[in-house]
């Protein structure tokens, strides 16, 4: 369900790939546990979550993103999100989560922010 790459020293890039291209109550716990496991390794100071394979998110998914962001912060790992679809971006903006989470339009921009 997830690819993890280490393309930059001290930074992991996680690309979640759920079967139904959704982050909802049906798959949020697996999504969260896989990303938190990367954070818990204490190997990476930065984590970029590439959301390009997710087309839809519900309120549980929003809570999951916030939980991952906070888990990273509590473990000295900066978490950034990138490549969100327009539908996911709209939900993020409507809920003002864009004021909390570190979100970048592209993977290259997220990498440049390091």
C-alpha positions in Angstrom: 0.0 0.0 0.0 3.0 2.4 0.4 6.3 3.1 -1.3 9.1 4.6 0.8 12.1 6.1 -0.9 15.1 7.8 0.5 16.0 10.2 -2.3 17.6 12.9 -0.2 19.8 12.3 2.8 17.8 12.6 6.0 14.5 12.6 4.1 12.0 9.9 3.3 9.4 10.2 0.6 6.3 8.1 1.3 3.8 7.5 -1.5 0.6 5.9 -0.2 -1.2 3.8 -2.8 -4.6 2.7 -1.4 -6.5 0.3 -3.7 -9.5 2.7 -4.0 -7.4 5.9 -4.2 -9.2 7.2 -1.1 -8.1 8.1 2.4 -11.2 7.3 4.5 -12.4 5.6 7.6 -12.0 2.2 5.7 -8.2 2.5 5.4 -7.0 5.4 7.7 -5.5 3.2 10.4 -3.3 1.3 8.0 -2.2 4.5 6.4 -1.4 6.1 9.7 0.4 3.1 11.1 2.7 2.8 8.0 3.6 6.5 8.0 4.1 6.6 11.8 6.4 3.6 11.5 8.7 5.6 9.2 8.7 8.5 11.7 9.3 6.1 14.6 12.5 4.8 13.0 14.2 8.1 14.1 16.3 7.9 11.0 14.7 10.7 9.0 14.5 14.4 10.0 12.1 15.1 7.2 9.2 13.1 5.7 7.4 14.1 2.5 4.1 12.4 1.9 3.3 12.3 -1.8 -0.5 12.3 -2.0 -0.7 11.9 -5.8 -2.4 8.5 -5.5 -5.2 9.8 -3.4 -8.3 11.3 -5.1 -10.7 11.6 -2.1 -10.5 12.3 1.6 -13.1 12.3 4.3 -13.1 13.8 7.8 -11.4 10.7 9.2 -8.6 11.1 6.6 -8.2 14.8 7.6 -7.8 13.7 11.2 -5.2 11.1 10.1 -3.1 13.8 8.2 -3.2 16.0 11.3 -2.3 13.1 13.6 0.7 12.2 11.3 1.8 15.8 11.2 1.7 16.0 15.0 3.4 12.6 15.5 6.2 13.9 13.3 6.5 17.1 15.2 6.6 15.2 18.5 9.4 13.0 17.2 11.5 15.8 15.6 10.5 14.9 12.1 9.1 17.6 9.8 6.3 16.2 7.8 5.3 17.8 4.4 2.5 16.8 2.1 2.5 17.3 -1.7 0.8 16.5 -5.0 -2.8 16.7 -3.6 -5.6 16.3 -6.1 -7.9 19.3 -6.6 -10.7 17.5 -4.6 -8.4 16.8 -1.7 -7.0 20.3 -1.9 -10.5 21.8 -1.8 -11.3 19.8 1.4 -8.0 20.9 3.0 -8.7 24.6 2.2 -12.4 24.4 3.2 -11.4 23.0 6.6 -8.5 25.5 7.0 -6.1 22.6 7.4 -3.8 24.3 4.9 -3.0 26.8 7.8 -1.7 23.9 9.9 -0.2 21.4 7.6 2.9 22.0 5.4 1.5 21.5 2.0 3.3 21.9 -1.4 1.9 21.7 -4.9 4.6 19.4 -6.2 7.2 17.0 -4.9 10.0 19.2 -6.3 8.7 22.2 -4.2 8.5 20.0 -1.1 12.1 18.9 -1.7 13.2 22.5 -2.2 11.7 23.4 1.2 14.1 21.2 3.0 
